[in-house]
Amino acid sequence: MSPEGKKLFNIIILGVSFMFIFTAFQSCGNIAQTVITNLNNTDFHGSGYTSMSIIYGVLSASNLISPSLVAIVGPQFSMVVSGVFYSLYIAVFIQPATWAFYTASVLIGIAAAVLWTAQGNCLTENSDENTIGRNSGIFWALLQFSLIFGNLYIYLAWQGKTHISESDRRTVFIALTVISLVGTVLFFLIRKQEDTKAPGDDDSTNEILGESSSARNKMMRAVAAFKKSITLSFTKEMLLLSVTTAYTGLVLTFFSGVYGTCIGAVNRFGSEEKSLIGLSGIFIGVGEILGGGIFGLLSKKSRSGRNPVVMLGILVHFIAFYLIFFNMPNDAPIAPMEGTDQVAYMIPSKEVAMLCSFLLGLGDSCFNTQLLSILGFLYSEDSAPAFAIFKFVQSICAAVAYFYSNYFLLQWQLLIMVLVGFCGTITFFSVEWGAAAALAARGSDYSSI
């Protein structure tokens, strides 16, 4: 296989592995609060929102050390170990206990930081400035198939059910745990880059030197990665992109946890309210995949850079927020187990709810494919620290959003996303214009980014 063919193979395996793991995890997150609401009459006393807040809070802090960990053990092994912890978190729901639930939330926060830092490192190692847009699109589209498969199963299995039984819960989470483990095993198929050592090098000498300095070299790499993360955090480009990244964290919280909970709480949807959670996830996935395909795989045909895609993303999201405001009751995110009978500015419509799910996914893919692309382009030599900062900002904002989702009415959550989204779009434009100017100074074609 040619070097380029091997790199493309690695990107596909990376995407498929993440697809399996997040088929399990995102489906788990989408139904966690609904399942937990049914458990809170037992000895279990936990909150899906609080769990997600812990996960993203720990994730954000762990991103300070994740580049060092990836530098020591390598991206492939980092992803394998992280995948195991994802599987353990999902397995907790098979027989829930409050202490295990929150402990697993802490552990998966650490694992997620390492996983996404290693993913960014692997994506960048297998790309160059001419292929980073294509590879980001391939990875994102494959990843977002996860929203289709898990939610399709939930939709079919829970159709017509207003209460989730113990048997229903165990069946779903055993299946999701197995799916997550399959994705973890697939990381072993990622092929390492060829050794660039010259043919005349003395293997035995290198081996002796390697044994004597291996630990010291790993520690030096870890320290260097940590210092680089701190340095990059305060660069102008990273500070500006952090506003855009913050917005993706708020939106991630909304479509992966809050919006599904809102749909499941609307009593006017009748016996379909629980199965509609799965159907909503499917429509979000369709939007994500469509966006990843169009704006990632076809990025080479665009001669105007990333800004038009981000502009489309924010317009699509604003339309979705407007429709959700009119369609969903204001107390839906914090409704009790009995649900809510309130009505917003229109009779709740399943069709409008599913359209909004699609628009949320489409807009999210616009932002994330372009953020992955511009980070890989600007920081090709420092990919692990750059992607760690990206996940740090995204996850800390997601943690904050999951925390306030326990208390804020729907209208305030939508308003926060509108304000941060507007500012994030402006700051992304500024960084993109700078990247275009730098390319022009080098005499490169702007469409190559």
N, C-alpha and C positions, 0 to 999 in steps of 0.2 A: 504494500500500500504506500502511495506517495506521501510525503510529509503533509501536504495540504489535505489529502484524503484522511489521514490519521487525525488531524486536528478537527475536521468536520465530524468524524466518527465520535471523537471525545465530546464534542458539543451536543450531539444527539443523545449519547448515553447520559450525559449530565442532565439534559432536559427530561429524559424518560425516567431517570432515577428520582428526580424531584417531583415528577408527575405522580409516581406511586406514593411517595412519602406524603405529599400534600393532598392527594386524593383522600388519604386517611385523616391528616391533621386538620385541613380546612373543613372537611365534613364534620369532624369532631367539634371544631369551634362554632360551626354554624348551628349545631343542634345542642351544644353544651348547656346553654341557659335554659332551653326548653326541657331537656332531660332533668336537669338539676331542680327545676321548679316542681317536677313530679316526685323528686326524691326528698324534698324538704319536709314531708310529713313523716319521714323515718328518722333514724339516728344520724343521718347525714345532714350536715348544715354547712353548705358551701355556696359560693356564688360564682357563676361562670364569668361575669364581668370582673370580679375581684381576681379570679385566677388569671385571666388574660392581662389584667393590669400588672400582676406580679411578674408574669412571663416577660412582658415587654419592658418592665422596669429593670429586671435582672439582665435582660438582653442588652439594654442600653449600657449598663455599667460594664458588662462583660466584654463589650466591644473595645474597651480600653486595653484588654490583654489578649483578645483573640488573634490579632496579627502576630503576636509573639508565639502563641501556641501553634499557629499554622506554620510559622517559620521553623519551629523545632521539629514537628512531626510530619509536615508535608500536607498538602491539600487533600490528597486522596484518603489517607488514614483519618484525617480530621473529619471528613464527611461521613465515613463509615461509623465512627464512634458516636457522632452527633445523631445519625439516623437511628442508632440503638436507643438513645434516650427519647427520641420522638416516639418510638414504638412503646416504650415503657409508660409514657404519659397517657397515651391512648388506652393502654391496657388497664389503667387505674379505673376506668369507667365500667369495666366488666363486673367488678365488685367494689363499689366506691366506699372509701373511708375518708373522712375530712382531712386527717393528718397526711395521708398518702397523696391526696389530691393537691394540697398546697405544697408539699415537699416536691412532688413531681413538677409542679409549676416553676419552682426555683431552678431545678435541674435542667428543664427544657429551655429555660431562658439562657443559661450558659451555653447549652448545646446549640441553640439557634444562632447565637453570636458567632460561634466557631464555624457552623455550617455555611452561613451566608458570606463570611469572610473568605472561606476556602472556595466557595462557588465563584466569587468575583475574581479570585486569583486564577482559578482554572479557566474561566471564560477568557480572561485577558491573555493568559499564556498560550491559548489556542486561537488567538485572533491577532490581526494587525489593523492599522488604521483603515485599510480598505475592506476588511471583513467584519469589523466589530459591530457595525449596524446590522448586517445579515445575521451574524451569530447571536446577537442579543435578541433579535426577532424569533429565531428558531428556538432558542432556549425559553423565551417567554411564552410562545405559543404552546410548546410541549408542556411546560409547567401548568398552564391554565386549563389543559384538558382534565386536570385533577378536579376542577369544579364540576365537570360534566358527570364523570363516572360515579363518584361518591354520592352526589346529590340526586342522581337518577335512581340509585338504589333506595335512598331515603324516601323519595317521592313515591315509588312503587310500593315499598314495604309499609309505609305509614299512611297510605291513602285511606281516607274515611275514618281515621282514628283521632279521637279527641283526648285520649289518655295513653301514655307510653308505658306499657307493662314491663315488668322485670325481664321477661323472656325476650321481648322486642329489643330492649336495651342491650342485653348480653349478646344476642345474635349480631346486632349491628357492630358492636365494638370489638368482638372477636374477629369479625371479617376485616375491620379497619386495621387492627393490629397486624394481621397477617400481610395485608397489602403494604403497610409501612415497612415491614421487614424485607419484603421482596425488593422494594426500592433501595434499601440499604445495601443489600447484597450486590445489586447492579453496579454500585460504585467501583467494585473490584475490576470491572471491565474497562475502566478508563485507562488508556495506554500512556505510559510515561514518554516524555520527549527523549529523542536520541541523545546519547552521551556525546558531548562535543569535544572530548579529549582528543588530542592529536595522536596519530598512530605510533609515533616514536616515544611516547611517554613511558616511563618505567612504572609498570603496574605494582611491582612489589614495594618500591619506595613509596608510592602514593598510599598504598595500603597501610604501611607502617606509620606514616605521618598522619594518616586519617585516624588510626586508632588512638594515637597519642593526643590529638587535638580535637577530636569529634565533639566532646562535651563542651569544650571552650568555644568552638565555632558556633555551636547551636545557641549557647548563651549570648554570644556576641550578636548573632542574627536576631535573637529575641529582643535584646536591648535596642538594637538598631531599628527594628520594626516599631517598637513602642515610641521611640524618639521621633520617628518619621510621622507616626499618627498625630502626635502633638503638634509637630511643625505644620503638617498639612491642614490641621483644623483651623488655623488662623490665617490661611491664605485667603485672598479676596474672593477667588473663584469658589472655594469650598464654602465660605460663609454665605455667599449668595445662593449657591445650590442648596444649602441647608434649609432655606425657607421653602423651596420647592419640595424637598425631601420631607419636611415637616408636614406639608399638606398631604403627601401620599400616606403618611402614618395615620393621620386623622381619617382619611377615606378608607384605609385598610380596616380600621376599627369599625367603621360604619357599615361597610358592605359585608364584612366577614362575621360580624356578631350582632350588631344593633338592628340592622334592617331585617334580618331573618326573624329576630325576636319580635319586632313590630308586627310583621305579617302574621306570626303565630299567635299574637295576642288579640287580633281583630275578630271579635265574635261574629260579626256580620258576614265573614267568609264561610261560616257554617262548619260542616264536618270536614271541609277541605283545608282548614286553617293550618294544621300541622304538616300535611303533605305539601302544601304550597311553599313551605320553607325550603324543601328540596328542589322544587321547581324553580324557585327564585335563584338558588345557587346555580342551576343549570343555565339560566339566562345570563347570569353574571359571567359564567364560564364562556358562553358563546361570544359575548362581547369582548372578553379578554383575548380569546383565540383569534377572532376576526381582527382585532387591533394589532395583535402581535404579528399576524400574517401580512396585513397590508402595510403597516408602518415599519416593520422590521425586515421581512423578507424582500419587500419591494423598495427598500430604502435607496438602493443604488440608482433607481430611476428618478429620484427627486434631486433637483438641482437648487433647491432653496433651503436646504438644511433642516434642522429640527424644529424651528420655531412654529411653522404652520401646523405641525402635528400637535404640539403642546397647546396652541391656540384652539384647535379643534377639541382637544381633551377638556379644556376648561369650559368651553361653550356647551358641550354635551353634558357635563356635570351640572352646570347651572340649570339647564333644562330639567334634568332629573330631580334636582333639589326642589325646584318650583312645583313639579308634579307631585312629589312626595308630600310636600307641605299641604297641598290641597287634598290629597287622597288619604293620608294616614292620620288617625286621631293623635292629638298632641301628647297624650299620656301613654301611648303604645310602648315606648322603650322601658317604662317602669311599671307596667300593668301587673297586677297580682296573678296568681295561678288561674283564677277564673276568667282572665282576659278583660277586655274593655268593650263596652257597648257605645262608647262615644263616637261621634261622627265629626269629621273635619269640615272642609268647605264643599264637599261633595260626598255622595254615598260611596263608601269604599269599593273600588273596582279592582277585580283580580287582573284584568287585562292591563290596566294602567300600572299596577304594582309590578307585573312582569316586565313591562316596557321599561320601567325605571331600573329594574335589575340589570337589564341588557345595557342601558345607558351608563350605569355605574361601572360595569365591567369594561365597556368600550373606552370610556374616559380614563379609567385607571391604567389601561394598557398604553394609551397615548403617553402618559406621564412616565411610566416605568421603563418602557422600551427606550425612550429618549434619555432618561437619566442613566440607564445602564450604558448606553452608547457614548454619551458625553464623558462619563467617568472613565470608561475604558480608553477613550481617545486622549483625554487630558492627562491621565495618570497611568499610562501604559507601563512605566517603569516602577510605579509604586502602587500596584493594583490592590494588594492586600490591605494596606493602611487606608487607602481611599474608600474601598468598599466597606471597611469596618466603620469609618466615620459616617458613611451613608446609612448603614444599618443602626448606628448609635442614635442618630437624629430621628430616623423613622420610628424606631422602636420606643424611644422615650416619649415621643408625641402620641404613639399608639397607647402606651401605658397611661398617660394622662387622660386620653379620650375614653379608655375603658373605665377609668376611675369616675369621671364625671358622668358617664352613661348611667351610673346607678342613681343619679339624682336629677339630671337636666331633662326637661321636657324636649320633645322633638324639635320644636321651632328654634331653640337656642343651640342645639347641636348643629342644625343646618346653617344657622347664621355664622357660627364659628368657622365652618368649612368654607363658606362663601368668602369671608374676609381673608383667611389664610391662603385660599386658592388663588385669589386675585393677586395678592402680593407675591406668591410663589411663581406665578406666571411671568410677572414683570422681571423678577430677579433671574429666572432662567433665560429670558430673552437677552439680558445684559451679558451673561456668560457666553451664550451662543454667538453673539455679535463679536465678542472678543476672540473666540475660537476661529471665526471666519476671517477676522483681520490677521490673525497669526498665520493662517494657511495662505492667505493672499501674499503676505510678506515672504513666505517660503516659495511662492510660485506654484502652490498646489491647487488642484481643482476643488472648489467648495463642495461639490457633490460627492466627493470621496469620503466625507465624514458621515 
